[in-house]
Amino acid sequence: MAARKPNDSPDSPRRDDGPPRAGGVICYRCKAPFDGTGCLCADGITLIHGDCREVLPLIAPGSVDLVLTDPPYGMDYQSAWRIGWQRKEKIQGDDAFPMWLFDFKPSVAMFVCCRWDNLFDMPRPKSFIVWDKCRHGMGDLQHEFGRQWEAIAFYPGPSHRFTRRPIDLIRVPCIPPDKLLHPNEKPAAIFKPIIESHAGLILDPFAGSGTTLRAAKDLGRRCIGIEIEEKYCDIAANRLRQEVLF
C-alpha cells in the first residue's frame, strides 16, 4: 500500500470543537493519526493540537530523546500592557508553572525555559544556560535591575552525551514587540545550538507559535510539538510551510 502524502494545505479541514481527546490524536498539518513517534509529514515535524497532559501518555516509551520547551512561567503574563496595539491575549495555563512536566523522562536530556524565580520550585538542574536577550524588559522600574536574561534549565538523561560541547551563554536579541507572533515567543536561534549539540527525536509539549519546531526543521531534525491553542497551531503550521532557513 502506497504511503499517503502529507496534506499541509491551509484549506485542510479544521476542528472547531476544541483539541482532540487522547486516543484520537492526529497531526494538525497532515491530518494523519499520531502513531506515538510521528506522522506522515515529509519533513518529520509533527504538530498536535491538544493538551499535552493528554498527549504525553500516548508517546511511545523511550522514543523521545530530547525535550526542549518553553512552558508557561506561572506569572499570568500580559504582554505590552502599556501599549495597546502591541498587546496580545494571555496564554492558557499561565496560572502555575507545570511542575508535572518533570515526570516525563527523555533518554538524552530535558531543557526547560524559565525565570530566575521558577528555579526555587523546580527540581535542581545539572546546570543552566543563560539567554542574554540583548535588551532589558520593564519589570519593577524602582526596585529591580533591568532584567536582560532568562534561564534554560538543563537536566541530562541516562543516555546523555554531547555531539559537541556547547557553552552556557547564548546571546541572541529578543524579538521586537511589534514582530511577535506569540506573547512569549523566543527566537529560533537560541534553540539551534542546543539541538545541534544533541542527537535524536525532539519533543516540545508547549509548542506555542512553533519556535522549537521551526528550529528543528531548519536543522533537518525530527520533532513533535503539542499546542493547546488552535490559533497558535495555525501560526506554527504556517511557519513550517516556509522553506528551510539557514
Backbone torsions as a table, in degrees:
resi	resn	phi	psi	omega
1	MET	NA	128.3	-178.2
2	ALA	-69.6	144.5	178.4
3	ALA	-68.3	141.9	176.0
4	ARG	-73.4	144.0	177.8
5	LYS	-82.6	144.3	177.8
6	PRO	-60.9	142.6	175.3
7	ASN	-110.3	96.7	-175.6
8	ASP	-110.8	36.1	-178.2
9	SER	-84.2	141.4	175.5
10	PRO	-64.1	-13.9	179.4
11	ASP	-94.4	8.9	178.5
12	SER	-61.6	151.5	179.5
13	PRO	-56.8	141.7	179.6
14	ARG	-117.8	151.6	175.9
15	ARG	-90.9	137.8	177.8
16	ASP	-116.5	8.0	-176.9
17	ASP	-109.3	29.2	177.3
18	GLY	87.0	179.3	-177.9
19	PRO	-62.4	148.3	176.2
20	PRO	-65.8	143.8	178.5
21	ARG	-76.4	157.1	176.0
22	ALA	-55.7	138.0	-177.5
23	GLY	101.8	-16.4	178.0
24	GLY	-131.0	38.0	-172.8
25	VAL	-82.6	133.0	177.2
26	ILE	-127.9	162.1	173.2
27	CYS	-75.9	132.8	-178.7
28	TYR	-67.0	-23.6	-176.8
29	ARG	-88.0	-57.9	-174.3
30	CYS	-94.9	-9.1	178.4
31	LYS	67.5	9.5	176.8
32	ALA	-81.3	152.2	177.1
33	PRO	-60.8	141.8	174.5
34	PHE	-77.1	124.6	-173.8
35	ASP	-97.3	9.7	-179.6
36	GLY	103.5	-19.5	177.5
37	THR	-133.3	-12.4	-178.3
38	GLY	173.0	-158.6	-175.8
39	CYS	-144.3	-148.8	-180.0
40	LEU	-106.2	5.2	179.6
41	CYS	-63.2	127.9	-173.4
42	ALA	-63.5	-26.6	-178.1
43	ASP	-85.8	-1.2	177.7
44	GLY	77.9	12.3	-179.0
45	ILE	-105.8	113.4	179.7
46	THR	-101.1	127.8	178.2
47	LEU	-118.1	122.6	-176.6
48	ILE	-117.0	126.6	173.2
49	HIS	-88.8	108.4	-177.9
50	GLY	178.2	175.4	175.7
51	ASP	-86.2	120.9	-174.5
52	CYS	-61.5	-24.5	178.3
53	ARG	-66.4	-25.1	177.2
54	GLU	-91.1	-28.1	-176.0
55	VAL	-85.9	-35.5	-176.1
56	LEU	-55.0	-39.9	178.4
57	PRO	-64.8	-16.2	-179.8
58	LEU	-87.1	-9.5	-179.7
59	ILE	-74.9	134.1	-177.0
60	ALA	-58.7	128.5	-178.8
61	PRO	-56.7	133.0	177.7
62	GLY	78.6	2.4	-175.0
63	SER	-85.4	-27.2	-177.6
64	VAL	-89.3	126.9	179.2
65	ASP	-93.6	-40.0	-170.9
66	LEU	-133.8	124.6	169.9
67	VAL	-101.5	125.7	179.0
68	LEU	-135.0	108.9	-169.5
69	THR	-148.6	155.6	178.7
70	ASP	-123.3	84.5	-174.1
71	PRO	-78.3	169.2	170.8
72	PRO	-59.2	138.8	-176.7
73	TYR	-86.0	-3.5	179.8
74	GLY	75.6	34.0	-176.0
75	MET	-121.2	7.5	178.9
76	ASP	51.9	50.0	-170.9
77	TYR	-68.3	134.2	172.2
78	GLN	-117.7	116.5	-179.1
79	SER	-73.9	149.2	171.6
80	ALA	43.9	51.0	-175.5
81	TRP	-68.4	-16.9	177.7
82	ARG	-90.4	-20.1	-172.7
83	ILE	-122.6	100.6	-171.7
84	GLY	-57.2	-42.2	-173.8
85	TRP	-71.6	-17.5	177.0
86	GLN	-94.5	-6.2	-173.1
87	ARG	-73.9	138.1	175.9
88	LYS	-119.2	156.0	179.0
89	GLU	-61.5	148.0	176.4
90	LYS	-64.0	148.4	179.3
91	ILE	-80.6	158.3	177.6
92	GLN	-72.3	145.2	171.8
93	GLY	78.9	18.0	-177.4
94	ASP	-92.6	25.2	178.6
95	ASP	-89.9	-16.2	179.3
96	ALA	-157.6	147.4	176.5
97	PHE	-70.5	133.8	-174.1
98	PRO	-77.7	79.5	-178.1
99	MET	-61.8	-26.9	179.2
100	TRP	-62.5	-15.7	178.8
101	LEU	-56.8	-32.2	-174.7
102	PHE	-75.5	-4.9	173.7
103	ASP	-73.6	-20.8	177.8
104	PHE	-82.2	130.0	-172.9
105	LYS	-119.1	96.6	173.9
106	PRO	-71.7	158.8	-176.0
107	SER	-77.1	-31.8	-174.0
108	VAL	-99.8	-55.1	-177.9
109	ALA	-169.0	158.9	172.0
110	MET	-124.8	133.1	175.6
111	PHE	-122.7	123.3	-174.7
112	VAL	-126.7	117.3	175.9
113	CYS	-69.1	145.7	-178.0
114	CYS	-163.0	169.4	169.7
115	ARG	-91.8	165.8	-179.8
116	TRP	-60.3	-34.8	-176.4
117	ASP	-78.6	-16.8	172.9
118	ASN	-67.2	-26.6	-174.3
119	LEU	-63.4	-24.1	179.1
120	PHE	-67.5	-28.3	-175.9
121	ASP	-101.8	-21.9	-177.8
122	MET	-75.9	156.1	169.0
123	PRO	-56.0	145.9	-176.9
124	ARG	-65.1	121.6	179.8
125	PRO	-77.3	160.3	174.3
126	LYS	-63.8	-40.7	173.9
127	SER	-164.7	178.9	173.7
128	PHE	-143.9	154.0	-179.3
129	ILE	-95.2	140.1	175.1
130	VAL	-100.2	124.0	171.1
131	TRP	-96.4	111.2	174.5
132	ASP	-85.1	113.7	-174.9
133	LYS	-81.1	-4.7	175.9
134	CYS	70.6	-0.1	168.0
135	ARG	-159.4	148.3	-175.5
136	HIS	-88.8	158.8	177.2
137	GLY	-90.9	-166.0	-176.4
138	MET	-85.6	-82.9	-178.6
139	GLY	68.2	-155.3	179.6
140	ASP	-80.8	103.5	-174.0
141	LEU	-69.1	-20.3	-176.5
142	GLN	-94.9	-29.2	-168.9
143	HIS	-133.0	16.0	174.5
144	GLU	-132.8	143.3	167.4
145	PHE	-66.5	150.0	179.0
146	GLY	-62.9	114.1	-174.1
147	ARG	-82.2	120.0	-173.4
148	GLN	-116.8	7.1	-176.6
149	TRP	-138.2	157.8	169.3
150	GLU	-132.2	161.4	-176.3
151	ALA	-104.7	153.7	168.7
152	ILE	-127.2	107.7	-177.4
153	ALA	-76.3	139.1	-174.1
154	PHE	-115.8	123.3	179.1
155	TYR	-125.2	100.4	178.8
156	PRO	-69.3	144.1	177.5
157	GLY	-95.3	-177.7	-176.3
158	PRO	-64.8	-24.1	-179.2
159	SER	-108.4	23.0	-174.4
160	HIS	-67.0	138.0	166.4
161	ARG	-159.5	147.3	175.5
162	PHE	-84.0	138.5	167.5
163	THR	-76.8	-28.8	166.7
164	ARG	-156.3	142.1	-172.7
165	ARG	-78.9	120.4	179.2
166	PRO	-89.3	169.6	172.5
167	ILE	-94.3	166.4	-173.5
168	ASP	-97.7	20.8	175.7
169	LEU	-130.7	125.1	176.3
170	ILE	-120.3	117.6	-177.7
171	ARG	-108.5	102.2	-178.7
172	VAL	-139.6	128.1	179.5
173	PRO	-59.7	139.6	175.1
174	CYS	-70.1	162.3	-177.7
175	ILE	-76.8	130.7	178.6
176	PRO	-58.6	145.9	-176.4
177	PRO	-53.7	-35.3	-177.3
178	ASP	-79.0	-3.3	179.3
179	LYS	-109.2	-3.9	-175.2
180	LEU	-67.9	135.8	171.7
181	LEU	-94.5	-15.1	-175.9
182	HIS	-147.4	142.7	-175.3
183	PRO	-61.9	-23.5	-178.5
184	ASN	-115.9	23.3	-174.1
185	GLU	-64.3	138.3	174.8
186	LYS	-114.0	152.7	178.4
187	PRO	-68.4	143.3	178.5
188	ALA	-61.3	-25.9	-176.3
189	ALA	-64.3	-22.2	179.5
190	ILE	-78.3	-22.4	-179.0
191	PHE	-91.0	-21.3	-175.3
192	LYS	-62.3	-43.3	178.9
193	PRO	-65.4	-28.9	176.7
194	ILE	-69.0	-45.6	178.9
195	ILE	-63.0	-43.0	-178.4
196	GLU	-64.9	-21.3	-176.8
197	SER	-89.4	-2.4	-176.4
198	HIS	-140.4	146.7	179.1
199	ALA	-97.2	164.0	168.9
200	GLY	104.0	-177.5	-178.2
201	LEU	-75.3	135.5	-176.6
202	ILE	-105.4	145.9	174.8
203	LEU	-129.9	133.4	171.0
204	ASP	-125.0	102.4	-177.9
205	PRO	-72.2	-14.7	179.0
206	PHE	-124.8	73.6	-166.9
207	ALA	-71.8	-24.0	179.8
208	GLY	55.6	-129.2	-178.9
209	SER	-86.1	9.1	171.6
210	GLY	93.5	25.0	-176.8
211	THR	-63.2	-48.4	178.8
212	THR	-62.0	-41.5	-179.7
213	LEU	-63.7	-41.2	179.6
214	ARG	-64.8	-42.5	178.9
215	ALA	-63.1	-41.9	179.1
216	ALA	-63.8	-43.4	179.3
217	LYS	-62.1	-42.9	-180.0
218	ASP	-60.2	-29.4	-177.3
219	LEU	-98.3	5.4	178.5
220	GLY	70.0	33.1	-176.2
221	ARG	-112.0	150.8	176.1
222	ARG	-80.2	142.2	-175.9
223	CYS	-153.9	143.3	172.4
224	ILE	-113.1	127.9	176.4
225	GLY	-122.2	139.3	179.4
226	ILE	-123.4	131.6	-179.6
227	GLU	-141.5	131.2	-174.2
228	ILE	-82.0	-25.0	-176.8
229	GLU	-99.6	122.2	-174.2
230	GLU	-64.3	-32.3	-179.3
231	LYS	-62.8	-32.3	178.3
232	TYR	-80.8	-27.6	170.9
233	CYS	-61.2	-42.0	177.7
234	ASP	-59.6	-45.3	-179.6
235	ILE	-64.1	-45.3	179.5
236	ALA	-61.2	-43.5	179.2
237	ALA	-61.8	-40.0	177.8
238	ASN	-64.6	-40.6	178.4
239	ARG	-62.8	-36.6	-176.9
240	LEU	-75.2	-15.1	176.2
241	ARG	-72.9	-22.0	-179.0
242	GLN	-67.6	155.2	176.8
243	GLU	-65.7	163.0	-179.6
244	VAL	-60.8	133.7	-177.5
245	LEU	-103.1	138.2	179.9
246	PHE	-117.7	NA	NA
